[in-house]
Amino acid sequence: MGHQVIIFDISVVRGFWETQVKKHKEIRKKEKERLAQSSLEKIKQEWDFVLECRKKGIPQSAYLKNGFIDTTVKILDKTEKKTQLCKKSTLSDETDKERSKFIFQLSGEHWTELPDSLKEQTHLKEWHIYKTQIETIPAYIALFQELKVLELSNNQITHLPVEIGCLKQLKELNVSFNNLKSIPPELGNCENLEKLDLAGNIELTELPFELSNLKQVTFVDVSANKFPTIPICILRMSSLHWLDISNNKLKDLPQDIDRLSELQTFLLQKNKLTYLPRALLNMPKLSLLVVSGDDLVEIPTDVCDSPTGLKFISLKDNPLETFLYHDTEDNVESERDREQFEKEFMKAYIADIRERESMPCYTTKVSFTIQL
């Protein structure tokens, strides 16, 4: 005995249900229109609005107009935005307070040494000490194992302790415009260092070879010192992006300067360079080169026409008035102030260059002068 199969027309069933769905949609549409015209819907909206205002603590005077509830007022939106801003402000304040717990700041010429209480705050992550009369940094700095920023600019520091090499987490070291005459080799142990600023110490003439270990450094400023050549350790800093060795005693550049393959900004003005090596053309990422043009007698033409978009700037050094300097503290301070002023000028000048959209690749002799 075979199976019985019932055969029916699908199209008839589908047509029936489509008709029913259409009727249902029409009924819902008419009901929605009726509610929209009904005063009950408006009352419901007003009541919901009032409940929401009460939850948020908004007074009636803010949404009542001539005794009637004005639901068109954007008070809820304003309150929501204000609440979010308050939350963000609170979080920001809490973050700032939390961050301030790990930062030590000190300034003022009345300070001649660090406070004794500092040695107990080994949790600190940043030191910012500037414009003081402090001459030495104590050996207990080795206890600050979480220290990441050591900013010691514009003081009277004569030397750095060898214990600075214990700061394995240190990322930024700024000892610019002090009285340093040497740098401890132990600084090379700070393997996570990224920024090194030794500008304006005036008497620095060399750096220890051990600084070659600083492979993470991207920024080095050794301007306003007395370097006769670029230190070998700097040439071995393979991640270097910015090098400022302006206002030193350079007479030439090493032929292997292209070892700095990641270098982008190279500041050489106010030296005694007479020529530029062709090795500069082998530095693919070099985008800004600043030199002093008065003593240059040979410039590779390819430098000016570099296909990499190199901006080559030749500055003219206008000589300052000649002074009969004596070896006095006042004259040293005046020289330091002058160097600092020139550095600020160059920073502003370079920032302006980078902001220009259409700048020529070659700028001839931009002159600047300063008066004390």
C-alpha positions in Angstrom: 0.0 0.0 0.0 1.5 3.3 -1.1 1.8 6.6 0.8 -1.0 9.2 0.3 0.2 12.6 -0.7 -2.0 15.7 -0.2 -1.5 18.3 -3.0 -2.7 21.9 -2.5 -2.1 25.3 -4.1 0.6 27.3 -2.1 -0.3 30.6 -3.9 -3.8 30.5 -2.4 -2.4 30.2 1.2 0.2 32.9 0.6 -2.5 35.3 -0.8 -4.7 34.7 2.3 -2.0 35.6 4.8 -0.8 38.6 2.8 -4.4 40.0 3.0 -4.5 39.4 6.8 -1.1 41.1 7.3 -2.2 44.1 5.3 -5.4 44.5 7.2 -3.5 44.2 10.5 -1.0 47.0 9.5 -3.9 49.3 8.5 -5.5 48.8 11.9 -2.3 49.6 13.7 -1.7 52.7 11.6 -5.2 54.0 12.3 -4.7 53.3 16.1 -1.4 55.1 16.1 -3.0 58.2 14.3 -5.8 58.1 16.8 -3.4 58.1 19.8 -1.4 60.9 18.3 -4.5 63.1 18.1 -5.6 62.0 21.6 -4.8 64.2 24.6 -4.0 61.0 26.5 -0.7 60.6 24.6 0.3 64.1 25.3 -0.4 63.6 29.0 1.7 60.4 29.0 4.6 62.3 27.4 4.4 65.1 29.9 4.2 62.6 32.8 7.2 60.7 31.6 9.1 64.0 31.1 8.2 65.1 34.7 9.3 61.7 36.1 12.7 62.0 34.3 13.2 65.5 35.6 12.5 64.4 39.2 14.9 61.5 38.9 17.6 64.0 37.9 16.7 66.5 40.6 15.6 69.2 38.1 13.3 71.8 39.8 9.8 72.5 38.3 10.7 76.1 37.6 13.1 74.8 34.9 10.4 73.1 32.8 7.2 74.9 33.8 6.1 77.8 31.5 3.0 79.8 32.6 1.9 76.9 34.7 2.2 74.4 31.8 4.8 71.7 31.2 7.1 72.6 28.3 8.5 69.4 27.0 10.3 71.2 24.2 12.9 72.4 26.7 16.3 70.6 26.1 16.9 70.6 29.8 17.4 66.8 29.9 20.1 66.9 27.2 21.9 69.8 29.0 21.8 68.0 32.3 23.1 64.8 30.6 26.0 66.7 29.0 26.7 68.5 32.3 26.8 65.2 34.2 29.2 63.7 31.7 31.4 66.8 31.9 31.4 66.6 35.7 32.3 62.9 35.5 35.1 63.6 33.1 36.3 66.5 35.3 36.2 64.4 38.4 38.1 61.6 36.7 40.7 64.1 35.4 41.1 65.7 38.8 41.5 62.3 40.4 44.1 61.3 37.7 46.0 64.6 38.3 46.0 64.1 42.0 47.2 60.5 41.6 49.9 61.6 39.2 51.1 64.4 41.5 51.9 61.8 44.2 54.7 60.6 42.0 56.2 63.9 40.9 58.7 66.0 42.9 59.1 69.7 41.9 61.6 72.3 43.2 62.6 75.7 42.0 64.0 79.0 43.4 67.4 80.4 43.9 67.2 80.1 47.7 67.6 76.3 47.4 71.2 75.2 47.7 70.6 71.5 48.4 67.8 69.0 48.2 65.5 68.6 51.2 66.3 65.7 53.5 62.8 64.3 53.3 63.3 63.6 49.6 65.3 60.4 50.3 62.2 58.8 51.9 60.1 59.2 48.8 61.6 56.5 46.7 58.2 55.9 45.0 58.6 59.0 42.9 58.6 58.7 39.1 59.7 62.2 38.1 62.0 64.9 39.5 61.7 68.5 38.2 64.4 70.7 39.7 65.2 73.9 37.9 66.6 77.4 38.5 68.2 76.6 41.9 71.7 77.0 43.3 72.0 73.2 43.9 75.5 71.9 42.9 75.3 68.2 43.6 72.9 65.3 43.2 73.1 62.9 46.2 74.1 59.3 45.8 70.8 58.1 47.3 69.3 58.7 43.9 70.0 55.1 43.3 67.1 54.2 45.6 64.6 55.7 43.1 64.1 52.6 41.0 60.8 53.9 39.5 62.3 57.2 38.3 61.5 57.8 34.6 62.0 61.6 34.2 65.0 63.5 35.7 64.7 67.1 34.8 67.6 69.2 36.3 67.9 72.2 34.0 69.2 75.6 34.9 70.9 74.8 38.2 74.6 74.9 39.3 75.3 71.1 39.1 79.0 70.4 38.7 78.8 66.6 38.3 76.4 63.6 38.2 76.8 60.8 40.6 77.9 57.4 39.3 74.8 56.0 41.0 72.7 57.4 38.2 73.5 54.2 36.3 71.2 52.4 38.7 68.1 54.1 37.2 67.0 51.3 34.9 63.6 52.8 34.2 64.9 56.3 33.3 63.5 57.6 30.0 64.4 61.3 30.1 67.5 63.1 31.4 67.8 66.8 31.1 70.8 68.5 32.8 71.0 71.4 30.4 72.5 74.7 31.4 74.5 73.5 34.4 78.2 73.4 35.1 79.0 69.9 34.0 82.5 69.2 32.7 82.1 65.4 32.3 79.5 62.7 32.2 79.8 59.4 34.2 80.3 56.3 32.0 77.7 54.6 34.3 75.0 56.6 32.5 75.3 54.0 29.7 73.6 51.5 32.0 70.3 53.4 31.7 69.3 51.2 28.8 65.7 52.6 28.5 66.8 56.2 28.1 65.1 57.9 25.2 65.9 61.6 25.6 69.3 63.1 26.6 69.7 66.9 27.0 73.2 68.1 27.9 73.0 71.5 26.2 74.6 74.7 27.6 77.1 73.3 30.0 79.7 75.2 28.0 82.7 73.1 29.1 81.8 69.6 27.9 84.3 68.4 25.4 83.6 64.6 25.2 81.2 61.9 26.1 82.2 58.4 27.5 82.1 55.5 25.0 79.8 53.6 27.3 76.9 55.8 26.2 77.0 53.6 23.0 74.8 51.2 24.9 71.9 53.7 24.8 70.1 52.1 21.8 66.7 53.5 22.7 67.7 57.2 22.6 65.9 59.2 19.9 66.7 62.7 21.0 70.2 64.1 21.9 71.0 67.8 22.5 74.7 68.6 23.2 74.6 72.1 21.8 76.5 75.1 23.3 79.4 73.1 24.5 83.0 72.6 23.2 82.9 69.3 21.3 85.7 69.2 18.6 84.0 66.3 16.9 80.8 64.3 17.1 81.4 61.8 19.9 81.7 58.1 18.8 79.0 57.0 21.2 76.5 59.3 19.5 77.3 57.7 16.1 76.4 54.4 17.6 72.9 55.5 18.8 71.1 53.6 16.1 67.6 54.9 16.9 68.5 58.6 16.9 65.9 60.9 15.3 67.1 64.4 16.5 70.7 65.5 17.0 71.5 69.1 18.0 75.3 69.7 18.2 75.1 73.3 17.2 77.4 76.0 18.7 80.4 73.7 19.4 83.9 73.5 17.9 83.3 71.1 14.9 85.5 71.6 12.0 84.3 68.6 10.0 81.8 65.7 10.1 82.9 62.1 10.2 82.7 60.2 6.9 80.5 57.5 8.6 77.9 60.0 9.7 75.4 57.9 7.6 75.5 55.3 10.4 72.7 57.4 11.9 70.2 56.0 9.4 67.1 57.0 11.4 68.2 60.6 11.8 65.5 63.2 10.8 66.7 66.5 12.2 70.4 67.5 12.3 71.3 71.0 13.7 74.9 72.0 13.0 74.8 75.8 13.0 77.5 77.9 14.8 80.4 75.6 14.2 83.5 75.9 12.0 82.5 73.5 9.2 84.1 74.2 5.9 82.5 71.4 3.9 79.7 68.8 4.1 80.4 65.1 3.4 78.5 63.3 0.6 77.6 60.7 3.3 74.7 62.9 4.2 73.1 61.8 0.9 73.0 58.2 2.3 70.7 59.2 5.2 67.2 58.5 3.7 65.2 59.9 6.6 67.1 63.1 7.0 64.4 65.9 6.5 66.0 69.0 8.1 69.7 70.0 8.0 70.7 73.4 9.5 74.3 74.7 9.1 76.2 78.0 9.3 77.1 79.2 5.9 79.8 81.7 6.5 82.7 79.2 6.6 81.3 76.6 4.1 83.4 76.5 0.9 82.0 73.2 -0.4 78.4 71.9 -0.4 77.5 68.8 -2.4 74.9 70.1 -4.9 73.0 66.9 -4.4 72.2 67.9 -0.9 70.2 70.9 -2.1 68.5 68.8 -4.7 67.9 65.8 -2.5 65.0 63.5 -3.8 64.1 62.8 -0.2 62.6 66.3 0.3 65.5 67.4 2.6 65.1 71.0 3.8 68.7 72.5 3.8 69.1 75.7 5.7 72.3 77.8 5.6 72.3 80.4 8.4 74.4 83.5 8.4 76.0 84.1 11.8 76.0 87.8 12.3 78.9 88.5 14.8 77.9 90.0 18.1 79.6 93.0 19.5 83.1 92.2 20.8 83.4 92.2 24.5 86.6 91.9 26.6 85.5 88.9 28.7 87.1 88.1 31.9 86.8 84.8 33.7 84.0 85.9 36.0 80.8 84.2 37.1 78.8 87.1 35.6 80.3 86.6 32.2 79.6 82.8 32.3 76.0 83.5 33.3 75.7 86.0 30.4 77.0 83.5 27.9 74.6 80.9 29.2 71.7 83.3 28.9 72.7 84.1 25.4 72.9 80.5 24.4 69.6 79.7 25.9 68.0 82.6 24.1 69.4 81.4 20.8 68.1 77.9 21.4 64.6 79.2 22.0 64.9 81.2 18.8 65.9 78.2 16.8 63.1 76.1 18.3 60.6 78.7 17.2 62.2 79.0 13.8 62.2 75.3 13.1 58.6 74.9 14.4 57.6 77.7 11.9 59.4 75.9 9.1 57.6 72.6 9.8 54.2 74.3 9.8 54.7 75.8 6.3 53.0 73.8 3.6 55.0 75.2 0.7 58.6 75.8 1.8 61.5 75.6 -0.6 63.9 72.8 0.0 66.8 75.2 0.1 67.0 78.4 2.1 69.9 80.7 1.6 71.5 82.5 4.6 68.8 83.4 7.0 70.4 85.9 9.4 69.6 86.5 13.0 71.0 88.7 15.8 70.5 89.0 19.5 71.4 91.8 21.9 72.1 91.4 25.6 
